[in-house]
Amino acid sequence: MAYSVLDKKVCIVSISLGKGGAERSTALLSQMLNSLGYQVHLVILTDDISYGYEGTLFNLGLKKRETNTFFSRLLRFRRFKKYIVQHKFDYIIDNRVKNNSLKELFYLNYIYQNQKLIYVVRSAYLENYFPGRNTYLAKYTSKRIIERVHKIVTVSKFIQKKVEKKFNSSKVYTIYNPIEELSVNSEKFKEKYILFLGRLVDEVKNISLLIEAYAKSNLPKYNIHLKILGVGPDILFLKKKVKNINLLQYVSFIPYTPEVGNFLSQAKFTVLTSRYEGFPRVLIESLSVGTPVVSVNCNSGPSEIVHHEKNGLLVENHNPSELALAFNRMYEDEELYAKCKKNACSSVEHLSMRFIAKQWKEVLSL
């Protein structure tokens, strides 16, 4: 007897549904699969929900809030295992970071025993998804992951090639992050500005590079402000950095909000300065509302999104002088800016939820 999509049950596993690009992409995945007719279940391990989702939610984080002792963690894992066995899922799509060998072996051999697994790799820093320490246990765990999973889905072609080369695997497919239609209202900001949007973790996002390049650029002279939108552990360090270079009147820090449409649509351009990425949502969301981008060429994602001098500028990474020149050029060269703005929306049409949903359906049919 042949089964239709309507008969298939999918479980999406994530740390949370809040405050991050990976989490937003996970929420959108639940919406896409639900729209295709899959019976969607979401399991989150931390009680943090900022984004809209579709399907049945099993929030293990609620119990974590009550108590997080070793014994309580074991009880949560038992509930997780029981939930999986009870619902007899056709696929489990795991979006978690996977950098702890013992924990991943526990998932593979106990939680996910006899399950059909699809592991999603959302970063070019593979050590976040395959235990990276050069030990026998780490190598063994990574080998077991490759052996056990049904498919590996990466969010960029760069990551796909990297995984294929490292593990000599033919199970790897690229499915880009999708774009949802962002809400934009009539509220207007009084100042002109460029925008950074993301987690305030300098070790990853390299916001220090952004601040240094902004200080070197002509933008403060033109009264073009810098808005930094997000939360993270480095906010006090970054505010101190801005104060030390006397830019407090031009740089503002804005608390996290899931409603980013207005900030993106009114920015002169959006900036990304990360040391590494996966397939950065901030770039595709900015372009989707017609705002050009200036991005460093980090691994991975920007080179697969930014068409240099057509929808934005792609700049050598870790070079504040070159980045400052790109800021100047994007603001001062009116012809270039108009061209990039005109091409912005059309350059990401292939990332619509409808199109990306079809790619997920193809992988789930293999």
C-alpha angles and dihedrals in degrees: 000000000000118000124217126216088261089066094052123097121205127192117202114199121200138158089237145325097241147093104357146076094244090051092049090050090051091052090049090050090058089052093048095049091045090052089053091055102257118143098244127202123181123204117192124184098201126049098239118122122169102142132068115251140178129227137034115326122213104189109195088172092076091071090043089061090056096051136345104191121139090257093050090051090054089051091052091051089051090052090048092051092047091050092053094047092046096053099041096215121206091213137013114204109198117199098171126122106255110198102127114086098201093046092049093049087051091052093046097045101035117013095038099030110153092356128135103243134200113186118200119212110202102174139056086224094088093187086077090064104028117040102262107195110112096241133119091250093051093048091046092050093050090049090051091050091053092047096047104043121090093210139354116218117199125191096224137034089235090060091046092055091045093052093044092051096044096047102022089232131157093193096087126111132173120228114170122223110266129233123235121203106266123221114243121182135186097264111122130203115226098223132058112242151164118232140226114188123183149071113323095235107131095193088065108021096037094214087167087070090051093051093046092049092047090052090051093047130084093243097099088051089055090047091245106152130213117229117196110196121190148059132257147127096280100059095108092046091051094046089052090050091053091048093050092057093045097244100124092115091058105035123067130183114216123197118246118278128170088218100083101147097100094046092051098042095051097044118107086225138334124242133212121188103165126152088220137353142172109223103325114226093202091067097048093042091050092051091046091064093045099261117134121227140222112204139170113239097247126155113294141019109001095084089052092051109031117070101199113245091356105075099357145327127286114205137190109265126246092021112116094181093055091045091051090052089051090052090052093046095049090052101037101039100074094181093053092046093050091050093050092046092049092052097041102093097040092049091069101037089109089065096065116135090243093057096042090047089060090055091052090049090054093052092046089053095056 
